[in-house]
Every structure is written in C-alpha cells, then in structure tokens.
Amino acid sequence: MLKKKLIQTLCRSYGSKVGTTTASPKILATSYTPEEKEIVDRILYQNTHLKPEFPLFPWKWIRWTPEWLERPLPADMKDPWAKRDAWRHHPYFSARNRFLNILPGLGYATVAFSIYLIWDHWNMTAGPGSVEKKKWDEWLKKRNERLHKEGHEGHH
C-alpha cells in the first residue's frame, strides 16, 4: 500500500515525465519516514534512473519552488521565454562537451610533440644529425682526455 501511494505521488508530481528528468527536490524534501525515504530512493534512483544533480548538497536546507510554479502551463498558453532559454539545452553546453573543451589544444599539442620526439630520435640515430652527433662525441672525448692530462679534475 505504501509503495503504491509513493508511486502515485511520483506520477502526480512528474506527470508523463517519469524516468526522463532529474529528481524533484519537492519530492525528496517532503516528510517521509526513513522506510518511506528508502522506498522513494529505490523508486527514483534505480527504477526510473532519476539521479540528483548534486548528491552531496544539503537539499533539506533549501526552500523549494512553490507547487503552483511546478505545474505545466495550460494547453492554450505558450512559454514566452522558451526561445531565450533554448540555448541552455543545446548539446554544446552539455557537461560532456564542457569537460572535453577544458584544454582545447591539448590533443593537437600532444600529437605535434610526439611527432617532434620521433623525428628527433631518428635524426640523432640514423638521420643527418647522427654525423654531427658523432663529431661532437669525438670532440668531447678528446677534450675530456686533454683536461684530464692537464690536471683539471673539475669545472674550475
């Protein structure tokens, strides 16, 4: 009986949108017993896949929107702010898209740096830079031998 009553409350509050919207704070903030809250949690979060947007936020301290503002508009009325509010629901402003665009050039920079590292490794091992590297290695070896013969054990 209790579960049926809670489901009716949920359906009345959500209308036809059960399973497609986030949990209403009004439903979560009503005074249920702990057993009833557990059932509401199960219904909201498991069965209808409704998840709170900020689960750790202290929702019970917030004053919720009055019930009359949550009701849908009558069929003959049109929302005057619908066009101005449409941008908020555009896919460009989704959480996934915002996360992916935190560092916009990171992908290109990683690819460019990887190409540079591969080229540098090739250049110093088998490419034209390897000849110059061999000359520098020989010069450093002769220099170190000369400095060691003269008694220079360190930099100064």
MIMIKOL-709209 format. One record per residue (C-alpha): x, y, z. Coordinates in steps of 0.2 Angstrom, whole numbers, padded with zeros to 4 digits, always signed. Layout:
# MIMIKOL-709209
XYZ/...
***
This chain:
# MIMIKOL-709209
+0000+0000+0000/+0014+0012+0005/+0024+0009-0011/+0008+0011-0022/+0005+0028-0013/+0023+0034-0016/+0022+0029-0034/+0006+0039-0036/+0014+0054-0028/+0028+0052-0040/+0017+0050-0055/+0006+0065-0050/+0022+0076-0047/+0030+0071-0064/+0015+0068-0075/+0021+0059-0090/+0040+0064-0087/+0043+0049-0075/+0061+0042-0080/+0066+0057-0091/+0070+0071-0078/+0081+0073-0063/+0073+0070-0046/+0062+0084-0039/+0068+0092-0023/+0050+0094-0018/+0048+0075-0018/+0064+0072-0009/+0061+0086+0004/+0044+0080+0010/+0042+0072+0027/+0044+0053+0025/+0049+0041+0037/+0066+0033+0035/+0057+0017+0027/+0047+0028+0015/+0063+0038+0010/+0072+0021+0006/+0057+0016-0005/+0057+0033-0013/+0076+0032-0016/+0074+0015-0024/+0060+0021-0035/+0069+0037-0040/+0086+0031-0042/+0085+0013-0048/+0068+0010-0056/+0066+0027-0065/+0085+0031-0067/+0082+0048-0059/+0098+0055-0051/+0101+0070-0040/+0111+0083-0049/+0122+0086-0033/+0120+0071-0022/+0131+0078-0008/+0122+0095-0007/+0111+0098+0009/+0095+0099+0000/+0084+0099+0016/+0090+0117+0019/+0084+0124+0003/+0067+0132+0001/+0059+0124-0014/+0049+0131-0028/+0030+0133-0024/+0020+0119-0031/+0009+0130-0042/+0025+0135-0051/+0030+0117-0055/+0013+0113-0064/+0014+0113-0083/+0006+0128-0092/-0011+0126-0098/-0013+0120-0116/-0018+0137-0123/-0003+0146-0115/+0014+0147-0123/+0030+0150-0113/+0036+0167-0118/+0054+0163-0113/+0056+0147-0122/+0067+0154-0136/+0078+0164-0124/+0080+0148-0113/+0083+0136-0128/+0102+0139-0128/+0104+0131-0111/+0098+0114-0118/+0110+0114-0133/+0122+0100-0134/+0136+0112-0135/+0133+0117-0117/+0132+0099-0110/+0143+0093-0096/+0152+0081-0108/+0156+0094-0121/+0162+0107-0107/+0174+0094-0100/+0181+0089-0117/+0184+0108-0121/+0194+0112-0104/+0210+0111-0114/+0206+0114-0132/+0223+0112-0140/+0229+0098-0129/+0226+0085-0142/+0235+0094-0156/+0249+0099-0145/+0252+0081-0139/+0252+0074-0157/+0264+0088-0163/+0276+0085-0148/+0275+0066-0152/+0280+0069-0170/+0294+0080-0165/+0301+0067-0152/+0300+0053-0166/+0309+0065-0178/+0322+0070-0166/+0326+0052-0161/+0328+0047-0179/+0338+0062-0183/+0351+0059-0169/+0352+0040-0173/+0350+0037-0191/+0347+0054-0199/+0358+0068-0205/+0360+0074-0187/+0369+0057-0182/+0385+0063-0192/+0386+0079-0182/+0382+0070-0166/+0397+0058-0169/+0408+0073-0172/+0403+0081-0156/+0405+0065-0146/+0423+0063-0153/+0427+0081-0149/+0420+0080-0131/+0430+0064-0128/+0446+0072-0134/+0443+0087-0123/+0440+0077-0108/+0456+0067-0111/+0465+0084-0113/+0458+0091-0097/+0462+0076-0088/+0480+0076-0093/+0482+0094-0088/+0476+0090-0071/+0459+0098-0072/+0448+0087-0061/+0433+0098-0061/+0425+0113-0069/+0436+0126-0061/
***
